[in-house]
Amino acid sequence: MNARSPRRRTGTVSGSAYRFSHLHLENWRNFRHADVSLQRRSFLFGPNASGKSNLLDAFRFLNEIVSVGGGFEEAVAKRGGVSKIRCLAARQKPDIAIGVKVSDNGTDVWEYELHFAQDNQSQPRIKKERVVRNGRQIVARPNADDKRDPEQLRQTHLEQVRVNQSFRDLANFFRSVRYLHVVPQLVRDPDRYRGREDDPFGWDLVEKVTSTPKRTREARLNRIRDALRVAVPQLKELELWYDSRHIPHLRGRYEHWRAQGAWQTEEAFSDGTLRLLGLLWSVLDGSGPLLLEEPEMSLHPEVVRYIPQMLARMQQRTGRQVMISSHSSDLLRDDGIGLDEVLLLRPAAEGTGVQPAGSNAETKLLLEAGAMLDEIIIPRTRPTSPEQLSLFGK
């Protein structure tokens, strides 16, 4: 952190909720190799096509393995098959690997490791699956049963209820991961719901608010209203409201020259207001890790700088882990962001590298000399040549 003055460590939570503490990747998309520690908040910065979305997708992949209607084969197929997932720089060791550590109140409790490749029919096959709990290995595959029946290597033990009883807490934690990239036009769509649940683009946002018990709903909306005042100072009230057809809406009262102000539903909210509202509701609505893509979209730069504070205020109540990808230097203007919370993604000929900002001695020296975090981080995320970007898809 900047050495000129003590900085507020917003987002520090002493809760006992599980969170990801470490991520290991081999040959996953842009990343030939990556090892990175994760905090309660993590900010991912890098140029276009550096792999910010692909890094977050590793957590989505684990979520889809254990989700209803998902599974290992379905998660691979959804991404176009093993060959589409494998890093273009992979050569001698072509297997794809994802490994995570999961901590509880700062102590690592779980480790999960999955290696996979494709067979002669281009079908995904598990090469290794490993589960460790409190330092003791409880799953190690391939095992004797797998050798007798190799077809079993088409499924992880993680997704199988009959065998995951001893580590079902880990499977449930993966199931709690949520990805969010609110599209305001979908929130406004009058036919928005149509049976969708946990829609990553916010299609079910109003329905989630509606289905929440009244007391909890009103408390959350009041907290969101208070947080939103940084971005929308005229917003005085925020509530759930039903129109004449008994269709639910989010409704806000804005202060203006009339004594009673003016009411607007989500159909008239700005894109930025809807994105922030969806983001803040999601932080409060659940306990698992929340993956956010470019929350600064549609927002004024002076508002973007307050997003970390808004998130921190919500996190203090839930303890929920949040990982954020961004291009915005304004996001880094928050004094409460620590160097250990910022991950730098830099494309190179052999794959994108991931480096915590705090691991760079020069960064610390520049902060001590009076430079601001955004002035240091953004230049360091720029690729060194156009050829590097041509090697990798986002």
URPEMO-V952922 format. One record per backbone hydrogen bond with DSSP energy under -0.5 kcal/mol. NH is the residue of the N-H (numbers start at 1). CO is the residue of the C=O. Records with the same first field share a line. If there is no record, write none. Layout:
BEGIN
NH->CO, CO
END
This chain:
BEGIN
5->2
10->8
12->9
13->11
19->103
21->101
22->101
23->36
24->99
25->34
26->97
27->32
28->31
29->27, 85
31->28
32->30
34->25
36->23
38->21
42->322
43->341
44->42, 324
45->43, 343
46->326
47->345, 381
50->47
55->51
56->52
57->53
58->54, 55
59->55, 56
60->56
61->57
62->58
63->59
64->60
65->61
66->62, 63
67->63
70->67
71->64
75->71
76->72
77->73
78->74
79->75, 76
80->77
81->76
84->81
85->81
86->82
87->27
90->87
94->92
96->116
97->26
98->114
99->24
100->112
101->22
102->110
103->19
104->107
105->17
107->104
108->106
109->102
110->102
111->132
112->100
113->130
114->98
115->128
116->96
117->125
119->123
122->119
125->117
126->153
127->115
128->115
129->141
130->113
131->139
132->111
133->136
134->109
136->133
137->135
138->131
139->131
141->129
147->143
148->144
149->145
152->149
153->150
154->151
155->152
160->157
161->159
163->160
164->160
167->164
168->165
170->167
171->167
172->168
173->169
174->170
175->171
176->172, 173
177->174
178->289
180->291
181->200
183->201
184->182
186->183
187->183
188->184
189->185
192->189
196->193
202->199
205->202
208->204
209->205
210->206
211->207
212->208, 209
217->213
218->214
219->215
220->216
221->217
222->218
223->219
224->220
225->221
226->222
227->223
228->224
229->225
230->227
231->228
232->228
235->232
236->234, 253
237->253
239->251
241->249
243->247
246->243
249->241
251->239
252->264
253->237
254->252, 262
255->234
256->258
261->258
262->254
264->252
266->250
268->265
269->265
274->270
275->271
276->272
277->273
278->274
279->275
280->276
281->277
282->278
283->279
284->280
285->281
286->284
290->321
291->178
292->290, 323
293->180
294->292, 325
297->294
299->296
303->300
304->300
305->301
306->303
307->304
310->306
311->307
312->308
313->309
314->310
315->311
316->312
317->314
318->314
319->315
322->40
323->290
324->42
325->292
326->44
332->329
333->330
334->331
337->334
341->338
342->339
343->43, 341
344->355
345->45
346->344, 353
351->348
352->30
353->346
355->344
357->339, 342
358->339
359->356
360->357
361->359
364->360
365->361
366->362
367->363
368->364
369->365
370->367
371->366
376->372, 373
377->373
378->374
380->376
381->377, 378
382->379
388->385
389->385
390->386
391->387, 388
392->389
END
